[in-house]
């Protein structure tokens, strides 16, 4: 029985109980969200997740960190170090986006060492297998794809990104769209290539019921990928993006009917003034399924700082109702992230998610700020620093103030307005 099916029977599973406790909400709330599709709990039924999380309506905004090796950087040990950074800086989920030849070993090592839900994009493994077999991607068969899904499911993957919405109709809509950046999703581009070369429909779309059958057997959550997401703010909210979004909404409906949990992936690159509309459209077309946004970046001109340009978009998207934020690191568009990049990306997204939670009125969010502000006002340094988001960094910076008195820091010194107003 999947979590949705159990919820329909009003059964509180151990997983629901654990996720509700971690979230500080009632199991009843999660059951209701699972039933109406507004909440998911990504957890493969062969795993016993130490830190499961619920994602969706009325819950704390969650963050995902992408790790994974590449053909140019194959070390599994390095990826496990990144996983430890993800744990230390409190990601809620991790996606293994490995594309090195040893991706299967990398995935298994990451799953084995992760107390958090793990997601993948299975079509990457299909592409790596094709590369190893020296065949072009468009020659892979439906069976090749389903075999990968089955083997990743058996390995314990908790959520799959599936680009089933990249259909012939969506690709046709690209023709008149005059996009600046074209297709920027790896999975989307591979499937577009398969469709064009074979002059056939997307095999994941045509055989979505078979995808659902595998997802259902392992209770894997489907993250319906936006293969046509805008990769430039100039392309945001265009016809291909919205045509695909509507298809994802239909697929989510079919999944829900079969008892399979789904969330919807979203853009990408979106100007600030279009973010609210993007969230509203997703909620409308996808029947309030959790919205998993990749940023969005609010400008294309800040390479090297894309964790910041995307965290601005993520904070806004979260405040308008996006449920799940996929982090972006400073390496975005430039290189595979380093350990430091993973940390920088995560901290940017924790700030974005928490800021969104204040705006959403999530229980406990603003109380944290009130506590820190009180310690800041009284210059109770150990508590101010200790209760902040990254005490290690705050402490290291504050230590530079050692020449100042205990009462003030080296920023304003004797002109410390907090001290002056206290004396007043
Ligand atoms: S000196 Fe300035 S920065 Fe430092 S605690 Fe006082 S007001 Fe804040």
Boltz pocket constraint, residues with backbone or C-beta under 6 A from the ligand:
constraints:
  - pocket:
      binder: B
      contacts: [[A, 376], [A, 379], [A, 407], [A, 408], [A, 409], [A, 410], [A, 411], [A, 412], [A, 413], [A, 415], [A, 416], [A, 417], [A, 418], [A, 419]]
      max_distance: 6.0
